[in-house]
Amino acid sequence: MRGHAWTLGVLAASGAYLAVALTFPLGSVTRPGPGFFPVGVGVFLCLVAAVLVVTTRRRGVATAPSMDAAAGGRVLTTVAGLGGFCLLLPWIGYPSCAFVFVALLLRRLGGAGWAGALVTAALSAFVSYYAFGVVLGVPLPVGPF
């Protein structure tokens, strides 16, 4: 029974995400608005969650999925990193946030040394800012640096 409740919870969370995403303007395929991608993600999440609910009901799975302590630590690290990214973005800008986020995740999750993590973080921050901020013209906060 616990597994059924878990899958219904995933479906409810996916539906809530989609409902919030639908509050943003969609735009069109040729000129997507700020809600275009989030709505696509929400629809995908709802479809996957619905399949999960149906599969769980058919198979009669009675337990929720479990994970070991190391996997739980990685999930918490990622969630904390994403939360910090969102909170710091307006103050220190996208390039700095992307650099710190990627460096910390690579160091914590990938087991990379500091040198490799810092070089990769610098390259990914530069390339992603250039691709989205310069080439695509997405207004990203630059920050004080």
Secondary structure, 3 states (H helix, E strand, C coil): CHHHHHHHHHHHHHHHHHHHHCCCCCECCCCECCCHHHHHHHHHHHHHHHHHHHHHHHHCCCCCCCCCHHHHHHHHHHHHHHHHHHHHHHHHCHHHHHHHHHHHHHHHHHCCCHHHHHHHHHHHHHHHHHHHHHHCCCCCCCCCC
